[in-house]
Amino acid sequence: MKIYVFLVLLALSLFGDDYEFCEQPEKYDAAKGKINIEDVKNDASKESMERWLNGGFALETYKVNYILPYGYSNKNYKPKGPLTYDNIEAELQVSLKLRVAKNLFGLHESYYLSYSHQSFWQIYVKSAPFRETNYNPEGFVIFPVSDTFSIFQLRSVKLAIAHKSNGQPNTEGVDINGVALENLSKSINYVYTTIRMQHDTLITDFTLLAPMGTGENLSDNPDIMDYWGYGNVKFTYFYKEHMFTLMLRGNFDTQKGAAEATYSYPLHNNTNLYIKLFTGYGESLIDYNRDLSKASIGFSFSR
């Protein structure tokens, strides 16, 4: 039954536009059925119904939205005690943003709120638990830049404040069947800035990151910056319909970090083949201090 969830989602995304059971104006949301508003006499009611039928959606995609039914890791987080996890799992991410203001200072800047949700799903084991889920709300402003002089042309500057956590309780010292658990709770508040540059079909993002304070903010994972590092660079390259990305981050003092590469290719109806390779520390918060390598394949619904 568990795998059918993926099959239904993929079928809807891949073939949803190919099956219509009633005529519906192209601009209207077909999921709301064959609703006729032409004979509605009250103008205000008609306008309200039309907005409802249009299915307006103020949210936009932010990071990549994907479902990866199969991912293999050489190691996964395995807590002390009776809990066990398999090295094969599914992964999904939902990431959306909302523009809340623009051009407040006459610089054509845009202000956003965003939310990203990344889950690691042990779909192939009994009861199919979520091994780890990370919640990542952000607030940020983007200043566009029109650079036409340099080879690597500056395109934008982003300033952001963010929170990331796995929503787990503090379990330090808790006994399960007589075995003490380590603390499952992981979280961090941080600020970052990203400079985006472009050269032809190559986009380069340079990011500098800093945690907000110490103490309670990092009490769940006081050494997380040793593994995350204070900056990263991401390359995004387009070749015809193919899209490649490579992200590198690390801490020069500790010599720890991570690399992530992705590949996507459009298939049908805004669905893309999506392959993700990861090696290093911090694929998820619970694995922030564990070195692992993982390969995943599935589908993305934004790029």
C-alpha positions as CSV (number, residue, x, y, z in Angstrom):
1,M,0.0,0.0,0.0
2,K,2.8,2.4,0.8
3,I,4.4,2.4,-2.6
4,Y,1.0,3.1,-4.2
5,V,1.2,6.7,-2.8
6,F,4.1,7.4,-5.1
7,L,2.5,5.7,-8.1
8,V,-0.7,7.8,-7.7
9,L,1.2,11.0,-7.4
10,L,3.4,10.2,-10.3
11,A,0.5,9.2,-12.5
12,L,-1.3,12.4,-11.7
13,S,1.7,14.5,-12.5
14,L,2.7,12.7,-15.6
15,F,-0.7,12.1,-17.2
16,G,-3.1,14.4,-15.4
17,D,-3.6,16.7,-18.5
18,D,-4.4,13.8,-20.8
19,Y,-7.7,12.8,-19.1
20,E,-10.7,15.1,-19.1
21,F,-14.3,13.9,-18.4
22,C,-16.1,17.1,-19.0
23,E,-15.4,20.3,-21.0
24,Q,-14.0,23.1,-18.9
25,P,-12.7,26.5,-19.9
26,E,-8.9,26.3,-20.1
27,K,-8.4,29.1,-17.6
28,Y,-10.5,27.3,-14.9
29,D,-9.4,24.7,-12.3
30,A,-10.7,21.4,-13.8
31,A,-10.7,19.9,-10.3
32,K,-13.7,22.1,-9.4
33,G,-15.9,20.5,-12.0
34,K,-18.1,22.0,-14.7
35,I,-19.4,25.1,-12.9
36,N,-21.3,27.6,-15.0
37,I,-21.2,31.2,-13.9
38,E,-22.5,32.8,-17.1
39,D,-26.0,33.0,-15.8
40,V,-25.1,34.5,-12.4
41,K,-26.8,37.9,-12.2
42,N,-25.0,39.4,-9.2
43,D,-21.7,40.9,-10.4
44,A,-19.9,40.6,-7.1
45,S,-20.9,37.0,-6.7
46,K,-19.9,36.2,-10.3
47,E,-16.5,37.9,-9.8
48,S,-16.0,35.9,-6.5
49,M,-16.9,32.6,-8.2
50,E,-14.6,33.4,-11.1
51,R,-11.6,34.0,-8.8
52,W,-12.4,30.7,-7.1
53,L,-12.6,28.9,-10.4
54,N,-9.4,30.4,-11.6
55,G,-7.6,28.7,-8.7
56,G,-5.3,31.6,-8.1
57,F,-2.2,30.6,-6.0
58,A,-0.1,33.3,-4.5
59,L,2.6,30.8,-3.5
60,E,5.6,30.2,-5.8
61,T,8.1,27.4,-5.9
62,Y,11.3,28.1,-4.0
63,K,13.8,25.2,-3.8
64,V,13.3,22.1,-5.8
65,N,10.1,20.2,-5.1
66,Y,10.7,16.4,-5.6
67,I,9.7,12.9,-4.8
68,L,12.6,10.4,-4.8
69,P,11.1,6.9,-4.3
70,Y,14.5,5.2,-4.1
71,G,17.6,6.3,-2.3
72,Y,20.5,4.2,-1.1
73,S,22.9,5.4,1.6
74,N,26.0,3.6,2.8
75,K,24.9,4.5,6.3
76,N,21.8,6.1,8.0
77,Y,21.3,7.4,11.5
78,K,20.6,4.5,13.8
79,P,19.8,5.6,17.3
80,K,20.7,3.7,20.4
81,G,18.0,1.3,21.6
82,P,15.4,-0.9,19.7
83,L,14.9,1.5,16.7
84,T,16.4,0.3,13.4
85,Y,16.5,1.9,10.0
86,D,17.2,0.5,6.6
87,N,19.8,2.0,4.2
88,I,17.2,2.2,1.4
89,E,14.5,4.9,1.8
90,A,12.4,7.5,-0.1
91,E,12.9,11.2,0.1
92,L,10.6,14.1,-0.6
93,Q,10.8,17.9,-0.5
94,V,8.1,20.6,-0.6
95,S,9.4,24.2,-0.9
96,L,7.3,27.3,-1.5
97,K,7.7,31.1,-1.2
98,L,5.3,34.1,-0.9
99,R,6.2,37.6,-2.0
100,V,5.0,40.0,0.7
101,A,6.4,43.3,-0.5
102,K,8.5,44.9,-3.2
103,N,10.4,48.1,-4.0
104,L,10.1,49.6,-0.6
105,F,13.4,51.5,-1.0
106,G,13.1,52.1,-4.8
107,L,15.8,49.5,-5.5
108,H,13.3,47.0,-7.2
109,E,13.9,44.6,-4.3
110,S,11.5,41.9,-3.4
111,Y,10.6,40.6,0.1
112,Y,9.7,36.9,0.7
113,L,8.6,34.4,3.3
114,S,9.3,30.8,2.5
115,Y,8.9,27.3,3.9
116,S,10.7,24.2,3.0
117,H,9.9,20.7,4.2
118,Q,12.3,17.8,3.6
119,S,11.5,14.2,4.8
120,F,13.4,11.0,4.7
121,W,10.8,8.2,4.6
122,Q,11.6,4.6,5.4
123,I,8.9,3.4,3.1
124,Y,10.3,-0.1,2.5
125,V,10.2,-1.2,6.2
126,K,7.4,-2.3,8.4
127,S,5.2,0.7,9.5
128,A,7.1,3.0,7.1
129,P,8.3,5.6,9.7
130,F,9.8,9.0,8.7
131,R,13.4,8.7,9.8
132,E,13.9,12.4,9.8
133,T,12.0,15.5,8.8
134,N,13.5,19.0,8.6
135,Y,11.5,22.2,8.8
136,N,13.0,25.3,7.3
137,P,11.1,28.6,7.3
138,E,12.9,31.7,6.0
139,G,12.4,35.4,5.5
140,F,14.6,37.1,2.9
141,V,15.0,40.1,0.5
142,I,16.5,39.9,-3.0
143,F,18.1,43.0,-4.6
144,P,18.4,42.6,-8.4
145,V,21.6,43.8,-10.1
146,S,22.0,44.7,-13.8
147,D,25.6,44.0,-14.5
148,T,26.6,44.0,-18.2
149,F,30.3,44.7,-17.9
150,S,32.0,41.7,-16.2
151,I,32.5,38.2,-17.6
152,F,30.7,36.7,-14.5
153,Q,27.8,39.2,-14.4
154,L,26.4,40.0,-10.9
155,R,22.6,39.2,-11.0
156,S,21.3,39.6,-7.4
157,V,22.2,39.9,-3.7
158,K,20.1,38.0,-1.2
159,L,19.9,38.7,2.6
160,A,18.0,36.1,4.7
161,I,17.2,35.0,8.2
162,A,16.2,31.4,8.7
163,H,15.4,28.6,11.2
164,K,15.9,24.9,10.7
165,S,14.9,22.1,13.0
166,N,13.7,18.5,13.0
167,G,10.8,19.0,15.4
168,Q,12.0,16.3,17.8
169,P,11.8,16.5,21.6
170,N,14.9,16.6,23.8
171,T,15.5,12.9,24.6
172,E,18.9,13.2,26.2
173,G,19.1,10.8,29.0
174,V,15.7,9.1,28.3
175,D,15.7,5.4,28.6
176,I,14.0,3.0,26.2
177,N,14.2,-0.6,27.4
178,G,17.0,0.3,29.7
179,V,19.1,2.0,26.9
180,A,19.8,5.7,27.2
181,L,19.0,7.7,24.0
182,E,21.1,10.5,22.7
183,N,19.3,13.8,22.1
184,L,17.1,13.6,19.0
185,S,16.3,17.3,18.9
186,K,18.4,19.3,16.4
187,S,17.9,23.0,15.4
188,I,19.7,26.2,14.4
189,N,18.8,29.8,13.8
190,Y,21.0,31.5,11.2
191,V,21.5,34.4,8.8
192,Y,23.0,34.2,5.4
193,T,23.7,36.2,2.3
194,T,23.9,34.9,-1.3
195,I,25.6,36.6,-4.3
196,R,24.4,35.3,-7.6
197,M,26.4,35.6,-10.8
198,Q,25.9,34.4,-14.4
199,H,28.1,33.6,-17.3
200,D,26.0,32.4,-20.3
201,T,24.2,29.2,-19.1
202,L,26.3,28.9,-15.9
203,I,24.8,30.4,-12.7
204,T,27.0,30.6,-9.6
205,D,25.8,31.3,-6.1
206,F,28.2,32.2,-3.3
207,T,26.7,32.0,0.2
208,L,28.1,33.1,3.5
209,L,26.3,31.8,6.6
210,A,26.5,32.6,10.4
211,P,24.6,31.1,13.3
212,M,22.5,33.5,15.5
213,G,24.2,33.4,18.9
214,T,25.2,30.4,20.8
215,G,24.0,28.9,24.1
216,E,20.3,27.8,23.8
217,N,20.3,28.3,20.0
218,L,22.9,25.6,19.5
219,S,22.4,23.5,22.7
220,D,21.1,20.6,20.7
221,N,24.1,20.6,18.3
222,P,26.8,23.0,19.6
223,D,29.4,21.8,17.1
224,I,27.2,21.9,14.0
225,M,29.2,24.7,12.3
226,D,32.3,22.4,12.4
227,Y,30.4,20.2,9.9
228,W,28.3,22.7,8.0
229,G,30.9,25.4,7.6
230,Y,30.3,29.1,7.2
231,G,29.9,29.2,3.4
232,N,29.1,27.3,0.2
233,V,29.2,27.6,-3.5
234,K,26.6,26.2,-5.9
235,F,26.9,25.9,-9.7
236,T,23.9,25.5,-11.9
237,Y,24.5,24.7,-15.6
238,F,22.0,24.3,-18.4
239,Y,22.8,22.4,-21.6
240,K,19.8,22.3,-23.9
241,E,17.1,20.6,-21.8
242,H,19.5,19.2,-19.3
243,M,20.2,20.9,-15.9
244,F,23.1,20.1,-13.7
245,T,23.9,21.4,-10.2
246,L,26.9,21.1,-7.9
247,M,27.0,22.4,-4.4
248,L,30.2,22.4,-2.2
249,R,30.4,23.5,1.4
250,G,32.7,23.0,4.3
251,N,34.8,24.3,7.2
252,F,38.4,24.9,6.4
253,D,39.5,24.6,10.0
254,T,37.9,21.1,10.6
255,Q,38.3,19.9,7.0
256,K,34.7,18.7,7.1
257,G,31.9,19.5,4.7
258,A,29.8,18.0,1.9
259,A,29.2,17.9,-1.8
260,E,25.8,17.5,-3.6
261,A,25.3,17.0,-7.3
262,T,21.9,16.8,-9.1
263,Y,20.7,16.2,-12.7
264,S,17.2,16.8,-14.1
265,Y,15.6,16.3,-17.5
266,P,12.1,17.3,-18.4
267,L,9.7,14.4,-19.1
268,H,6.1,15.6,-19.3
269,N,3.7,18.0,-17.8
270,N,6.2,19.9,-15.6
271,T,7.6,16.6,-14.3
272,N,11.4,16.0,-14.5
273,L,13.6,13.0,-14.1
274,Y,15.7,13.9,-11.0
275,I,18.9,12.3,-9.7
276,K,20.7,13.4,-6.6
277,L,24.1,12.4,-5.3
278,F,25.3,13.4,-1.8
279,T,28.5,12.8,0.1
280,G,29.8,14.3,3.4
281,Y,28.2,15.7,6.5
282,G,24.7,17.1,7.1
283,E,22.4,15.7,4.5
284,S,19.8,16.0,7.3
285,L,20.0,17.6,10.7
286,I,20.1,14.3,12.5
287,D,23.0,13.3,10.3
288,Y,24.9,16.6,10.7
289,N,28.0,15.0,12.2
290,R,27.9,11.7,10.3
291,D,29.8,11.2,7.1
292,L,27.7,9.4,4.5
293,S,27.3,8.9,0.8
294,K,23.9,8.5,-0.9
295,A,22.4,8.2,-4.4
296,S,18.7,8.9,-5.0
297,I,16.5,8.9,-8.1
298,G,12.9,10.0,-8.8
299,F,11.0,13.0,-10.1
300,S,11.0,16.7,-9.5
301,F,8.1,19.1,-10.1
302,S,10.1,22.3,-10.3
303,R,13.7,23.1,-11.2
